[in-house]
Amino acid sequence: MQARGVHLLAASAALLLTACASTSIASTAPAPIKVVAPTTTLAPTTTQVVTLPPTTTVPPATVAPPTTAEPAPTTTTIPVNKIAVDPVVPPLSGVGQSNGDETLRAEQRLLELGFWLDEADGSYNLTTTQAVMAFQKFYGLETDGVLGPETAGALSAVTERPYGRADAGTLVEIDKGKQVLMFVIDGKTEWILNTSTGSEIAYEEPDQNTPGEIQRGDSITRNGLHDVYRERAEGWWEGDLGEIYRPKYFTGGIAVHGSNHVPDYPASHGCVRVTVPAMDWIWANDMMPMNLPVWVHEGNPAA
């Protein structure tokens, strides 16, 4: 009986130990949850903070200099147009309209400055007269086409090739104020010709191609940017208001064409007159191909 009590006591003690063991395990079970500290999950965010500074180490000031290092070329065409030339030494003499060596020197000077004439040969011919007149118009001198002392002096003293208002592209520029026609190539005024544009006087004349009909108009060479859209290469053509030579039309019935009368003032019905030799030169050198822009403006006679 005593032995049985001992065994019961031992069994009870064993059960108690087992219960304590299970209790201690249960009580320590939450510990692993406490080990996963929130601070360990924040570690990646701290590494992200470390990687952010490189994006802010490039100061905006380092981007700005390229915009100021090379200013925008807003006036790049000025150097294209402004071409220096040397004064004539010895200065040219006024020779009127005579032939000879002094006329040859004047012709060479006119060509150097871009005033077109057919040939520098010492002969004071039609195209020499027209070139002198174009020079006189451009510089505001008396426009008589004669190489007098004032014109000769101005021709000798010029130190820069003349140029028009167009400073880019390839086109024909017609300055109605100065009454000159200019060929601009890649922004540079290459050639200047004497011209006569519309008189701006209203007309009412018989139609030369249709008897009994009357042609009426305003004799205006229309301002604006146009382009060559039609041409006739076969020589003289009987227009409704008279003969015109090898015309290049650029707006309506208005054309650049050859004429036997190209005075120093606006005299046409609206077309742009040049001499017959000048028109042949335009055709021979393809100076006015189809679709070439033609810019007509009032200009500034005093400029």
C-alpha positions as CSV (number, residue, x, y, z in Angstrom):
1,M,0.0,0.0,0.0
2,Q,2.8,2.3,0.8
3,A,4.6,1.4,-2.4
4,R,1.4,2.1,-4.4
5,G,1.3,5.5,-2.8
6,V,4.9,6.2,-3.8
7,H,4.1,5.2,-7.4
8,L,1.1,7.5,-7.4
9,L,3.1,10.4,-6.0
10,A,5.8,9.8,-8.7
11,A,3.2,9.7,-11.4
12,S,1.7,12.9,-10.1
13,A,5.1,14.6,-10.1
14,A,5.7,13.4,-13.6
15,L,2.4,14.9,-14.8
16,L,3.2,18.1,-13.0
17,L,6.6,18.3,-14.7
18,T,5.0,17.6,-18.1
19,A,2.5,20.4,-17.5
20,C,5.2,22.8,-16.5
21,A,7.2,21.9,-19.5
22,S,4.3,22.5,-21.8
23,T,3.5,25.7,-19.9
24,S,7.1,27.0,-20.3
25,I,7.1,26.3,-24.1
26,A,3.8,28.0,-24.5
27,S,5.0,31.0,-22.6
28,T,8.2,31.3,-24.7
29,A,6.4,30.8,-28.0
30,P,5.6,34.5,-28.6
31,A,9.3,35.4,-28.3
32,P,10.1,34.8,-32.0
33,I,7.5,37.4,-32.9
34,K,9.2,40.0,-30.8
35,V,12.5,39.3,-32.5
36,V,11.2,40.5,-35.9
37,A,11.6,44.1,-35.0
38,P,10.0,46.8,-37.2
39,T,13.3,48.5,-37.4
40,T,14.7,45.7,-39.5
41,T,12.0,46.2,-42.1
42,L,13.0,49.9,-42.4
43,A,16.5,49.1,-43.4
44,P,15.7,49.2,-47.1
45,T,14.2,52.6,-46.8
46,T,17.4,53.9,-45.2
47,T,19.4,52.5,-48.1
48,Q,17.1,54.3,-50.5
49,V,17.8,57.6,-48.7
50,V,21.5,56.9,-49.3
51,T,21.0,56.5,-53.0
52,L,19.0,59.7,-53.4
53,P,21.8,62.3,-53.0
54,P,23.4,61.5,-56.4
55,T,20.3,62.8,-58.2
56,T,20.6,66.1,-56.4
57,T,24.4,66.5,-56.7
58,V,24.0,67.8,-60.4
59,P,23.2,71.5,-59.7
60,P,21.0,73.3,-62.2
61,A,23.7,75.8,-62.7
62,T,25.8,73.3,-64.7
63,V,23.0,73.0,-67.3
64,A,22.6,76.7,-67.9
65,P,26.0,77.6,-69.5
66,P,25.3,75.8,-72.9
67,T,22.4,78.2,-73.5
68,T,24.6,81.2,-73.1
69,A,27.9,79.9,-74.4
70,E,26.7,80.2,-78.0
71,P,24.1,83.0,-78.5
72,A,21.4,82.4,-81.1
73,P,22.6,83.7,-84.5
74,T,19.8,86.1,-85.0
75,T,21.9,88.4,-87.3
76,T,24.0,85.8,-89.1
77,T,22.9,87.3,-92.5
78,I,24.6,90.6,-91.8
79,P,28.1,89.2,-92.3
80,V,26.9,87.5,-95.5
81,N,25.7,90.8,-96.9
82,K,28.4,93.1,-95.7
83,I,31.3,92.5,-98.0
84,A,34.1,95.0,-97.9
85,V,35.7,96.3,-101.1
86,D,38.7,98.6,-101.5
87,P,38.3,102.2,-102.8
88,V,39.5,102.8,-106.3
89,V,43.0,104.2,-106.4
90,P,43.5,106.4,-108.3
91,P,39.9,107.6,-108.2
92,L,37.8,107.4,-111.3
93,S,37.3,110.4,-113.5
94,G,34.0,111.7,-114.9
95,V,34.1,110.8,-118.5
96,G,30.4,111.4,-119.4
97,Q,29.5,108.6,-121.8
98,S,32.7,108.4,-123.8
99,N,34.6,105.2,-124.7
100,G,38.1,104.5,-123.5
101,D,40.3,103.2,-120.7
102,E,38.5,105.2,-118.0
103,T,35.2,103.8,-119.0
104,L,36.8,100.3,-118.9
105,R,37.9,101.0,-115.3
106,A,34.4,102.2,-114.4
107,E,32.8,99.1,-115.9
108,Q,35.2,96.8,-114.0
109,R,34.3,98.7,-110.8
110,L,30.6,98.4,-111.5
111,L,30.9,94.6,-112.0
112,E,33.0,94.3,-108.8
113,L,30.1,96.0,-106.8
114,G,27.5,93.7,-108.5
115,F,25.9,96.2,-110.9
116,W,25.3,94.0,-114.0
117,L,26.5,94.9,-117.5
118,D,27.2,92.6,-120.4
119,E,30.9,93.2,-120.8
120,A,33.7,95.4,-119.5
121,D,35.2,96.5,-122.8
122,G,35.6,100.3,-122.5
123,S,32.5,100.9,-124.7
124,Y,29.9,103.1,-123.0
125,N,27.0,101.1,-124.4
126,L,23.4,100.4,-123.3
127,T,24.2,98.1,-120.5
128,T,27.0,100.4,-119.2
129,T,24.5,103.2,-119.1
130,Q,21.9,101.0,-117.3
131,A,24.5,99.9,-114.8
132,V,25.5,103.4,-114.0
133,M,21.8,104.4,-113.6
134,A,21.3,101.5,-111.2
135,F,24.3,102.6,-109.2
136,Q,22.9,106.2,-109.1
137,K,19.5,105.0,-108.1
138,F,20.9,102.8,-105.3
139,Y,23.0,105.7,-103.8
140,G,20.5,108.5,-104.3
141,L,22.4,110.3,-107.0
142,E,21.1,112.0,-110.1
143,T,19.8,109.2,-112.3
144,D,21.0,110.2,-115.8
145,G,23.1,107.2,-116.6
146,V,26.1,109.5,-117.2
147,L,29.5,109.0,-115.4
148,G,29.9,112.5,-114.3
149,P,32.3,113.7,-111.5
150,E,29.8,113.1,-108.7
151,T,29.0,109.6,-109.8
152,A,32.6,108.8,-110.5
153,G,33.6,110.0,-107.1
154,A,30.9,107.9,-105.4
155,L,31.9,104.9,-107.5
156,S,35.5,105.2,-106.4
157,A,34.7,105.8,-102.7
158,V,32.4,102.8,-102.0
159,T,33.9,100.5,-99.4
160,E,31.1,97.8,-99.2
161,R,29.2,95.9,-101.8
162,P,25.6,97.1,-101.9
163,Y,22.8,94.8,-100.8
164,G,19.0,94.6,-100.5
165,R,16.7,93.8,-97.7
166,A,16.6,90.0,-98.3
167,D,19.2,88.4,-96.1
168,A,18.5,84.7,-96.6
169,G,17.5,82.3,-99.4
170,T,17.8,82.6,-103.2
171,L,15.2,84.9,-104.8
172,V,14.6,87.9,-107.0
173,E,14.1,91.1,-104.9
174,I,12.4,94.1,-106.5
175,D,12.8,97.4,-104.7
176,K,10.2,99.8,-106.0
177,G,11.5,102.6,-103.9
178,K,15.0,102.5,-105.5
179,Q,13.6,101.1,-108.8
180,V,16.2,98.3,-109.0
181,L,16.0,94.5,-109.4
182,M,18.3,92.3,-107.4
183,F,19.3,88.7,-107.6
184,V,19.9,87.3,-104.1
185,I,21.8,84.0,-103.9
186,D,22.1,82.3,-100.5
187,G,21.3,85.5,-98.7
188,K,23.9,87.5,-100.6
189,T,23.0,90.2,-103.1
190,E,24.9,89.1,-106.2
191,W,23.6,91.3,-109.0
192,I,21.7,94.6,-109.2
193,L,19.9,95.8,-112.4
194,N,18.1,99.0,-113.4
195,T,14.4,98.4,-113.7
196,S,11.1,100.3,-114.3
197,T,8.0,99.0,-112.5
198,G,4.4,100.0,-112.6
199,S,3.6,103.8,-112.9
200,E,0.6,103.3,-110.5
201,I,-1.4,105.5,-112.9
202,A,-4.7,104.1,-114.0
203,Y,-4.9,103.3,-117.7
204,E,-7.6,102.8,-120.3
205,E,-6.1,101.7,-123.6
206,P,-7.2,99.7,-126.7
207,D,-6.4,96.0,-126.6
208,Q,-3.7,95.4,-129.2
209,N,-4.7,91.8,-129.7
210,T,-8.5,92.2,-129.8
211,P,-9.8,95.2,-131.9
212,G,-12.6,97.0,-130.3
213,E,-11.9,95.9,-126.7
214,I,-10.5,98.2,-124.1
215,Q,-7.9,97.3,-121.4
216,R,-8.3,99.0,-118.0
217,G,-6.0,98.7,-115.0
218,D,-4.1,100.5,-112.3
219,S,-0.5,100.0,-113.4
220,I,0.6,98.6,-110.0
221,T,3.3,96.1,-109.5
222,R,1.8,94.2,-106.6
223,N,3.8,94.0,-103.4
224,G,4.4,90.7,-101.7
225,L,6.1,87.4,-102.0
226,H,5.3,85.7,-105.3
227,D,7.0,83.1,-107.4
228,V,7.7,82.4,-111.1
229,Y,4.8,80.4,-112.4
230,R,4.8,80.9,-116.2
231,E,7.3,82.0,-118.9
232,R,7.7,82.5,-122.6
233,A,11.1,81.8,-124.1
234,E,10.5,82.5,-127.8
235,G,11.4,86.2,-128.0
236,W,9.1,89.1,-128.5
237,W,5.4,88.5,-127.8
238,E,2.5,90.7,-128.6
239,G,0.9,91.4,-125.3
240,D,-2.5,93.1,-124.9
241,L,-0.8,96.4,-124.0
242,G,2.3,96.1,-126.2
243,E,5.3,94.0,-127.0
244,I,7.2,92.2,-124.2
245,Y,10.4,90.2,-124.5
246,R,10.8,86.7,-123.1
247,P,8.6,87.3,-120.0
248,K,8.9,85.5,-116.6
249,Y,5.4,85.8,-115.0
250,F,5.3,85.9,-111.2
251,T,1.8,87.1,-110.3
252,G,-1.3,87.4,-112.6
253,G,-0.3,89.1,-115.8
254,I,2.7,90.8,-114.2
255,A,6.2,89.6,-115.4
256,V,9.8,90.5,-115.5
257,H,10.5,91.0,-119.2
258,G,12.8,92.7,-121.7
259,S,11.9,96.1,-123.0
260,N,13.5,98.7,-125.4
261,H,12.6,101.4,-122.9
262,V,13.8,101.1,-119.3
263,P,13.8,104.7,-117.9
264,D,14.9,105.9,-114.5
265,Y,11.3,106.1,-113.2
266,P,8.2,103.8,-112.9
267,A,6.7,103.7,-116.3
268,S,5.1,100.3,-117.0
269,H,1.6,99.0,-116.8
270,G,2.6,96.9,-113.9
271,C,5.3,94.6,-115.3
272,V,9.0,94.9,-114.3
273,R,11.2,96.0,-117.2
274,V,14.8,95.3,-117.8
275,T,16.8,95.7,-121.0
276,V,16.7,93.1,-123.8
277,P,20.4,92.1,-123.2
278,A,19.7,91.7,-119.5
279,M,16.7,89.5,-120.2
280,D,18.8,87.3,-122.5
281,W,21.4,87.0,-119.7
282,I,18.7,86.0,-117.2
283,W,17.5,83.2,-119.5
284,A,21.0,82.1,-120.5
285,N,22.1,81.7,-116.9
286,D,18.8,80.4,-115.6
287,M,18.6,83.3,-113.1
288,M,14.8,83.0,-112.8
289,P,13.8,79.3,-112.9
290,M,10.2,78.2,-112.4
291,N,9.0,78.5,-108.8
292,L,11.8,80.9,-107.8
293,P,10.5,83.4,-105.2
294,V,10.0,87.0,-106.3
295,W,9.7,89.6,-103.5
296,V,8.3,93.0,-104.4
297,H,8.4,95.8,-101.8
298,E,8.3,99.5,-101.5
299,G,11.9,99.8,-100.2
300,N,13.2,103.1,-98.8
301,P,14.4,105.5,-101.4
302,A,16.4,107.4,-98.8
303,A,18.3,104.3,-97.6
